[in-house]
Amino acid sequence: MSIPTAPWGVPPIGHGGQLWFRPLEFMTGLNGLGPVVRFHPGFRPCYMVTAPELVHRMLVTDSRDFVKGRLTDSAGPQIGVSLVMDMGFPGLTPYAAHRRHRRALQPAFHPHRLAGQVEFAVRATEQGLADWRPGCPLRLERHLLTLAHRIAAHAFCGEPVDEVATALAAVETHLVAGLYWRSVAPQWTQRVPAPGTGGFVRARARLRAAIGQALRARRSSPGRDDGDVLSALVRCRYPEGGGLDDAQVVREMFFSLIAGAHGVGDVLPWVFHELAAHPEVEHRLHEELHSVLGGRRVGADDLPRLVYTRRVVLETLRRYPPVWLLGRRTLNEVEFGGVRMPAGTDLAWSAYALHHHPEHHRDPYRFDPDRWLPERARAVAPCAYVPFGSGPRRCIGERMSMNQMLAVVATIAARWRLRAVPGARVRPSARIFLHPQAMPMVAERRISRPATAPEQ
């Protein structure tokens, strides 16, 4: 079986131009070419996997045959080797090393630790809303990303949050475009400084210093546990004994802060964008908030009852998955898509393309939270919906991220409606993460009574 090649490659940059200037259109365009499609980010080929059943093999059933690929090669030197980056361990296969490390870290993400994080997310959201004024335009994506920095800083490092949140914002200002450049640009361009390199190096040092300061505070008070991830990491142990040294804790926290902030900050603007565009969805969400909360503040115990709000978030994650492109590399020769691929072959998969594949999601560009009614969700093919990945490397912070998003959506939507600014065009930007380029919106204060039916 021959593997088709993606069109519009231009030597010597291959498909680098497509990946930089129109990545989402490029990825979704590969869905119709075959289950595996060859493309060239430079001279060396990479293979895009578009079939969910093959993605399931790569992530779940045959995951031992694959390791992280080109994205990890680019990110590792910039942000450090961590759980997500497939850190190695002498004498163990990459799969066994990852499993060993994940098991040691898992208690830091136990559900019983999440109640305090939800409480802080609500409190931080309420503080942010104090600056909103009815009828005044606001850049929603900026407000919510700033909020996400504070929520991530508290969830991972605890109190105080100001220095970690500020340093995290500075890192992300420089990281996202530069790291994506390293991932998609041809190898022969890698000696060219990526955008924002100098600023990133300085911001990286500041964030590492802020994490180190929080870590020293935890080490000096072994009994302290504020429910944050750092408090648990200083006590985590491997099965054979011993824990993480300071350098490894800082590396884990560095990447987790970045991923955690984007998991919230890049998704929530789209939630309110879609609510504004679909009054019937907004009405149902408001009715649920009134029924469940009755005007009081949302708490961790309320989240399981916000079933429609959860479906709204799940559908937003389908339409706009923040981690939209990832890679793998074969450890051994494998048969994949009817072709033998040698060890060292680079593969990629796009959650965005999988989520918009018309064979697996009917009318994929329509926003429909009821896709995630239990009976409909069960019909979705394995790995056709992967906002948090799947298999042994599934996002360890998935539950934390979902709880934070539900808490923020409930807190904002219970008090405010957001309306699009007439004439404003909202477009996604796909770099390392998928986020809105600009989302100007106008806030309207809600009155504290049951929602009324939208006008027809």
C-alpha positions in Angstrom: 0.0 0.0 0.0 1.4 3.4 -1.0 1.1 6.4 1.3 -0.2 9.6 -0.3 1.8 12.8 0.0 0.2 16.1 1.1 0.0 18.7 -1.7 1.6 22.1 -1.8 5.0 21.2 -0.6 7.7 23.6 -1.7 11.4 22.7 -1.6 13.5 23.2 0.6 10.9 24.2 3.2 8.5 21.4 2.4 5.1 22.0 4.0 6.6 24.5 6.5 4.7 27.4 5.0 1.4 25.5 5.3 2.2 24.6 8.9 3.0 28.2 9.8 0.4 30.2 7.8 -2.6 27.9 7.6 -2.0 25.0 9.9 -5.7 24.1 10.7 -6.8 24.1 7.1 -3.8 22.1 6.2 -4.5 19.5 8.9 -8.2 19.1 8.2 -7.4 18.9 4.5 -5.4 15.7 5.1 -8.4 13.8 6.5 -9.7 13.0 3.0 -6.3 11.8 1.6 -6.0 8.6 3.6 -5.4 7.1 7.0 -1.7 8.0 6.9 -0.4 11.0 4.9 3.2 11.9 4.3 4.2 15.6 4.7 7.5 17.3 4.9 8.4 19.9 7.6 11.7 20.3 5.7 13.7 17.5 4.0 12.8 14.7 6.5 9.3 13.3 6.1 6.7 13.0 8.8 3.5 11.0 8.7 0.2 12.4 9.7 -2.2 9.8 11.2 -5.8 10.8 10.4 -7.7 7.5 11.2 -8.8 7.2 14.9 -8.2 3.5 14.9 -4.6 4.0 14.1 -4.3 6.8 16.6 -5.7 4.4 19.2 -3.0 1.9 18.3 -0.3 4.6 18.7 -1.6 6.0 22.0 -3.2 2.9 23.6 -2.8 -0.6 22.4 0.7 -0.4 20.9 1.9 2.6 23.0 5.1 0.7 24.0 6.3 0.9 20.4 6.3 4.7 20.4 7.9 7.6 22.2 7.4 11.4 21.9 8.7 12.8 18.7 9.8 16.0 17.1 7.8 18.3 19.4 9.6 16.8 22.4 12.9 17.2 20.6 12.2 20.9 20.3 10.7 21.5 23.7 13.0 19.4 25.9 16.0 21.8 25.7 13.7 24.8 26.2 11.6 23.7 29.2 13.4 20.6 30.6 12.7 16.9 30.6 9.6 16.0 32.6 6.7 13.5 32.8 5.2 14.8 29.6 8.6 14.9 27.8 9.3 11.1 28.3 12.1 11.4 30.8 14.3 8.3 30.8 15.7 6.1 33.6 18.7 3.9 33.4 17.9 0.2 32.8 14.2 0.9 31.8 12.4 1.2 28.5 10.8 4.6 27.8 7.4 3.0 28.5 8.5 1.6 31.9 10.3 4.8 32.9 7.2 6.8 32.1 5.0 4.5 34.1 7.4 4.5 37.1 7.5 8.3 37.1 3.7 8.8 36.5 2.9 6.4 39.4 5.1 8.5 41.7 3.4 11.8 40.6 -0.2 10.5 40.5 -1.1 11.2 44.2 -0.4 14.9 43.6 -3.5 14.9 41.3 -5.8 12.8 43.5 -9.5 14.0 43.4 -9.5 14.7 47.2 -7.0 17.5 46.7 -9.2 19.4 44.2 -11.8 21.0 46.5 -9.5 23.8 47.6 -8.4 24.4 44.1 -12.0 24.9 43.0 -12.6 27.3 45.9 -9.6 29.4 44.8 -10.7 29.4 41.1 -14.1 30.8 42.1 -12.5 33.4 44.4 -10.0 34.5 41.8 -12.7 34.7 39.1 -14.9 36.9 41.4 -11.9 39.2 42.0 -11.3 39.5 38.2 -15.0 40.3 37.6 -14.8 43.2 39.9 -13.2 45.2 37.1 -15.9 44.5 34.5 -18.3 47.3 33.7 -21.7 46.8 31.8 -21.5 47.9 28.2 -17.7 48.4 28.2 -15.8 46.3 25.6 -13.1 44.0 27.0 -10.5 41.8 25.5 -11.9 38.5 26.9 -8.9 36.3 25.9 -6.5 38.6 27.8 -8.7 38.7 30.9 -9.2 34.9 31.0 -5.5 34.1 30.3 -4.5 36.4 33.2 -7.1 34.6 35.4 -5.7 31.2 34.2 -2.2 32.2 35.2 -3.4 32.9 38.8 -5.5 29.7 38.9 -2.5 27.6 37.7 -0.1 29.3 40.1 -2.3 28.4 43.0 -3.2 24.9 41.9 0.5 23.9 41.4 2.4 26.1 43.8 -0.1 27.3 46.4 0.0 30.7 48.1 1.3 33.3 47.5 0.5 33.3 43.7 1.6 36.8 42.5 5.2 36.1 41.6 4.6 32.7 40.0 1.6 34.0 38.0 3.6 37.1 36.8 6.6 35.0 35.9 4.4 32.4 34.1 2.8 35.2 32.0 6.2 36.4 31.0 7.4 33.0 29.9 4.3 32.4 27.8 4.7 35.7 26.0 7.9 34.4 24.4 7.5 30.7 24.4 4.5 29.8 22.3 5.6 31.2 18.9 9.2 30.3 19.3 8.6 26.7 20.4 6.2 26.1 17.5 8.8 27.5 15.1 11.3 25.0 16.4 8.8 22.2 15.8 7.7 22.9 12.3 10.6 24.8 10.7 13.0 22.7 8.6 16.0 21.3 10.5 18.4 23.4 8.5 16.9 26.5 10.1 17.3 25.4 13.7 20.5 27.5 14.2 18.5 30.6 13.4 17.3 32.2 16.7 13.6 31.5 17.2 11.3 34.5 17.8 11.6 35.9 21.4 14.6 33.8 22.3 16.4 36.3 24.5 13.2 37.4 26.4 12.3 33.7 26.9 15.6 32.9 28.5 15.2 35.7 31.0 11.5 34.9 31.7 12.4 31.2 32.1 15.0 32.0 34.7 12.5 34.1 36.6 9.8 31.4 36.6 12.3 28.8 37.7 13.4 31.0 40.5 9.8 31.6 41.6 9.1 27.8 41.6 12.4 27.3 43.5 11.3 29.8 46.2 8.0 28.0 46.7 9.8 24.7 46.8 12.1 25.8 49.5 9.2 26.9 51.6 7.6 23.5 51.3 10.9 21.7 52.1 11.3 23.9 55.2 7.8 22.9 56.4 7.4 19.2 55.7 4.0 19.0 57.3 2.5 21.8 55.2 -0.1 20.8 52.6 -2.3 23.4 51.0 -3.8 21.0 48.5 -1.5 22.3 45.8 0.6 19.9 43.5 3.9 21.1 44.9 3.0 20.1 48.4 2.4 16.6 47.2 5.5 16.4 45.0 7.9 17.0 47.8 6.5 13.9 49.5 6.1 11.6 46.4 8.2 8.4 46.4 9.2 5.9 43.8 8.3 2.2 44.5 11.9 1.4 45.1 12.3 4.4 47.4 13.5 7.9 47.0 11.8 10.9 45.7 12.3 13.8 43.2 15.2 16.0 43.7 14.8 19.8 43.5 15.8 20.2 39.9 13.3 17.6 38.8 10.5 19.1 40.8 11.2 22.5 39.2 11.1 20.9 35.7 7.8 19.2 36.5 6.3 22.4 37.8 7.6 24.5 34.9 5.8 22.5 32.2 2.7 21.8 34.3 2.2 25.5 34.9 2.4 26.3 31.2 0.1 23.4 30.2 -2.4 24.1 33.1 -2.7 27.8 32.2 -3.4 27.0 28.5 -5.8 24.2 29.4 -8.0 26.9 31.0 -7.0 30.2 29.4 -7.3 29.0 25.8 -10.6 27.2 26.1 -12.8 29.5 28.2 -12.8 32.4 25.7 -14.3 30.0 23.1 -17.0 28.9 25.6 -18.3 32.4 25.9 -17.9 33.0 22.1 -20.1 30.0 21.4 -22.6 31.0 24.1 -23.0 34.4 22.5 -23.5 32.8 19.1 -26.0 30.3 20.3 -28.7 31.8 22.6 -30.5 28.5 23.0 -27.4 26.9 24.4 -26.8 29.9 26.7 -30.4 29.8 27.9 -30.1 26.1 28.9 -26.8 26.7 30.7 -28.3 29.6 32.6 -31.3 27.5 33.6 -29.1 24.8 34.9 -27.0 27.3 36.9 -30.2 28.7 38.5 -31.5 25.2 39.2 -28.3 23.8 40.8 -26.9 26.9 42.5 -30.0 29.0 43.2 -27.9 32.2 43.2 -25.1 31.0 45.6 -21.4 30.5 44.8 -20.5 27.3 43.0 -18.5 24.7 45.1 -16.7 21.5 44.3 -19.7 19.4 45.3 -21.9 21.2 42.7 -19.7 20.3 39.7 -21.1 16.8 39.2 -24.6 18.3 38.9 -23.6 20.8 36.2 -24.2 18.2 33.5 -25.2 20.6 30.7 -22.4 23.0 31.5 -20.0 20.1 31.3 -21.3 19.2 27.9 -20.8 22.8 26.8 -17.2 22.6 27.9 -16.7 19.2 26.2 -18.0 20.5 22.9 -15.8 23.5 23.2 -12.8 21.2 23.7 -13.9 19.4 20.5 -14.1 22.5 18.4 -11.0 24.2 19.9 -8.6 21.6 21.5 -5.8 23.7 23.1 -3.3 20.9 22.4 -4.1 20.5 18.7 -1.0 18.8 17.3 1.3 16.2 18.8 3.9 13.7 17.6 5.3 10.2 18.2 8.4 8.4 17.0 8.6 4.6 16.4 11.0 2.7 18.7 11.0 -0.4 16.5 9.9 -1.3 13.0 6.1 -1.3 12.9 3.3 -2.1 10.4 1.2 1.0 10.3 -1.5 1.9 7.8 -0.5 -1.1 5.6 3.1 0.0 5.4 6.2 -1.1 7.3 7.8 1.8 9.0 11.4 1.6 10.4 12.5 2.6 13.9 12.9 6.3 14.1 10.0 7.2 11.9 8.3 10.5 12.9 4.5 10.4 13.1 2.0 13.1 14.1 -1.7 13.4 15.0 -3.9 16.4 15.2 -6.8 16.5 17.8 -8.2 19.4 15.8 -8.3 17.4 12.6 -9.7 14.3 14.3 -12.4 16.4 16.0 -13.5 17.8 12.6 -13.4 14.6 10.7 -16.9 14.3 9.0 -16.8 10.5 9.1 -16.6 10.6 12.9 -18.4 13.8 13.9 -21.6 14.6 12.1 -21.7 18.2 10.9 -18.3 18.8 12.6 -18.3 22.6 12.5 -21.7 22.9 14.3 -21.6 23.6 18.0 -23.8 21.0 19.6 -23.3 20.2 23.3 -25.8 17.4 23.1 -23.2 15.4 21.1 -22.0 14.4 24.6 -25.3 13.0 25.9 -24.3 9.6 27.2 -26.0 7.6 24.4 -24.4 9.7 21.7 -21.0 9.9 23.3 -20.8 6.1 23.4 -21.1 6.0 19.6 -17.9 8.1 19.1 -15.0 6.0 17.9 -12.1 5.5 20.3 -9.6 8.3 19.8 -11.9 10.3 17.6 -12.2 12.7 20.5 -8.9 13.3 22.3 -8.6 16.7 23.9 -6.6 15.3 26.8 -4.9 12.5 24.8 -5.5 8.8 25.6 -3.7 5.7 26.9 -0.8 5.7 29.4 0.2 9.2 28.5 -3.3 10.8 28.9 -3.1 14.2 30.6 -2.5 13.6 34.3 -4.2 16.9 35.1 -7.4 16.3 33.1 -9.8 16.2 36.1 -8.1 19.3 37.6 -8.5 21.2 34.4 -12.1 20.3 33.9 -13.0 21.3 37.4 -11.3 24.6 37.0 -13.1 25.3 33.7 -16.5 24.4 35.1 -16.0 26.6 38.2 -15.0 29.6 36.1 -17.8 29.2 33.6 -20.4 28.8 36.3 -19.0 31.9 38.2 -19.0 34.1 35.2 -22.2 32.9 33.5 -24.2 33.3 36.8 -23.4 37.0 36.8 -22.7 38.2 33.2 -23.7 37.6 29.6 -21.0 38.3 27.0 -21.9 39.7 23.6 -19.7 39.9 20.5 -18.5 43.3 19.3 -20.3 44.0 16.0 -17.9 43.6 13.1 -15.2 41.9 15.1 -13.8 38.8 13.4 -12.6 36.1 15.9 -10.0 33.7 14.5 -8.0 30.9 16.1 -4.2 31.0 16.2 -2.5 27.6 16.1 1.0 27.5 17.4 2.0 25.2 20.3 -1.5 25.8 21.7 -4.7 26.7 19.9 -6.0 30.1 21.2 -8.1 33.0 19.9 -6.0 35.8 18.3 -8.3 38.5 19.7 -11.8 38.2 21.2 -13.3 41.6 22.0 -16.7 41.2 23.8 -19.1 43.4 25.7 -20.3 42.3 29.2 -23.9 42.6 30.2 -24.8 42.1 33.8 -27.4 39.3 34.5 -30.2 39.9 36.9 -30.5 37.3 39.7 -33.6 35.5 38.6 -34.4 32.5 36.5 -33.4 32.9 32.9 -36.2 33.6 30.4 -36.5 31.9 27.0 -34.5 33.6 24.3 -36.3 35.5 21.6 -37.0 33.5 18.5 
